[in-house]
Amino acid sequence: MPTVLAIAGSPSAVSRTTKVLDLVIRRLRAEPDTEVRTLSVRDLPPGPLLYGQRADPGIMAAVDAVALADGVVVATPIYQASYSGALKALLDVLPQFAFAGKVVLPLATGGSRAHVLAIDYALRPVLSALGADHVVPGYFVLDQWIHDRPDTGVGIEPQASAALDAVVVAFLDALGRRVPVLPPVAVPAPGAVGLG
């Protein structure tokens, strides 16, 4: 049974990004044999997060949650043409190859179409640098497409909903084809003397 970790990268208590992520979580939980866990960067201890204190129990729990996941959904608002600083702080405390062997789905929300490329130019390189086995095409949802609804809590415009569902299906497909990969191991330089 694949395990998916959904990371909410918004620092805001009331977040359109988290609302969109909730829709994706509901879609993922509807899949048989898929376990979905959540991690909100906003709930992590701010001091240890900002100061990179990896030994803090809250930070260690977040790192462990990433390690145990087969797939990761990373959702962030776009600020100043990049992902949130709160998400950046989390990504900075993860081990170098934290996403090795994992399928990753990047999602973003923002107020302008001018930020649509932030996923590919700001977020995707960092996810790849963390060793992601496969970063599926992500999706950017304009803030104006997101609406509060009394029945489900959130709704998005039909064209955005269809596109969002398509990237979730691609993520699930890649997750189903995933072959676990071990993180890279440091290899001694030629001529190095072993200690063992």
N, C-alpha and C positions, 0 to 999 in steps of 0.2 A: 504494500500500500504506500503510494508516494505521499510525502509530507510536504506541504507548501507553507512557507512563512510569508505573511503579508506585512510589509513594513510601511507604516504611515509616517512619512517624513515631514509632516507639517508641525510647526511649533504652536499653532493656534488651537484654542479650545473649541472654536466653532470653525470647522474647516471644510471647504468644498472638496478638497483633495481626499479627505477621510471619507466623505460621503460617497464619492466615486469608488474609492477602494472598498467600501462596504458593499456596493453593488457587485463588484468583482468577487468578493469573498462569498456572497450568497450564491453566485454562479458556480464557483469552485466547489462549494459545499454540496451542491446539487449533484455533483459527479459521484458515482459509486466508488468506494475504495480510495477516496482522497481525503486526507486529514489536513485541515487548515488551521494554522496557529497565527496569532497576530502579535505584532510588536509596534508600539507607538513610541517614537523617539521622544515625544513630549513627556512620557511617563518615566523616562530614565533619569537618574540623579544628575542634575545639571552640572554641579561642580566636578565630579569625577569624569563626566562625559567631556566637558570642555578642557579639562586638564589631562585627559588621556590616561586616567588612572585605571588601568586594566584589571587591577586586583580588587576593585570595588565589587561587592556581590551583585549589584544591579547590572553593572557592565559585563561581568562574567556570565550572568544569565543570558544577556542579549547575545554575546558571542557564542554561547552554547546553543542558543535557539537557531542561529544561522548555521552552525556546524551540523545540526541534526536535520536540517531541511534538504529535500531533494530539489525543490524549486523555490524561487524567491520572487515575490512581486514587490517592486520598489515604487512607491507612489510619493510624489513630491509636488508642492507648488513651485512655480517658477518665479523667482525674484531676481531682478537685474540680469535677466537672460541666463540664469543658471539655477540649479537646484538649491533647496534650502540649506542654510548654514547648519541647522539642526541635523539634517541628514548627513551633511559633510562631516560633522563631528562624530557621528556613529561610524561612518565608513572609515574614518581615520583611526578608530580604535580596533577595527577588525584586523585579524592576522593577514599577512601579505597575500595568501592564496585562499582567503575565506570562502570564495565562491567557486573554487575548483570543483569540477564535476557536477555543477548545478546549472539548471536552466533558469534564466532570469527574464522577467517581464518588467520593463520600465514603463511607468505611467506618470503623466504630468497634467497639471491644470494651470491655467493662467488667464490673464485678462486680455491678451492681444495675440493675434495670429503671428505677430512678429517673433514670438517666443517658441513657435512650433518646432524649430530645429534644435532647441536646447537639449532635447533627449539625445539626439545623435552627436551633437558637438560638445556637450558638457557632461552628461550623465553616462552615456554608453562607454566612453573611454575609461572612466573610473571603474565601471563594472567589469570591463575586460581586464583591466590591470589587476583587479582582485581575483583573476583566474577563472571567471565565469566560463563554463564549458560552452554555453550557447546563450547569447542574448537575443531573444526573439524581437521582431519589430514591435516597438512600443506604440503608445497612443497619447496624444495631447488633446485634452478636453477644454474648450473655451469656457470660462466662468459663466458666460451668458447662456450656455446650453444646459446648465445645472439648475434644477428647480426643486424646492421643497414640496413634498407631497404628503398628505395626511395618511395615506394607506401604507406606503413603503418607506416614508421618511425622505426619499430623494428620487428624483426622476431626471433623465436627461433627454435632450431632443432625439427624435427617432433616428436621424442619420448618424448621430454620435453613438447612440446605443448599438446600432448595427455594427459600426466599425469597432467599437469596444468589444463586443461579443466575438468578432472575428479574431482579434488579437488574443483573447482569452482561449479560444479554440486552438489557435496556433501554439500557444504556450502549453496547453494540455497535450497536444499532439507531440511536441518536442519532449515533454516530460515523460510521455509513454515510451518514447524511443531512446530515452536516456540510458547510457551505459556508465555506471559509476567509474569515476577516474580518481586515482589517488593524487594528492597534492605533490608537486615536484619536490624532489629530495636534493639537498645540496650535495654536489659531487666535488671531491677534493681536486684541486688544481693538479695538472700533471707534475709529477716529481714530488708531490707533498708526502710527508711521512705520516703514516697512521699512528694513532696513539694506542691501538688495541693490540 
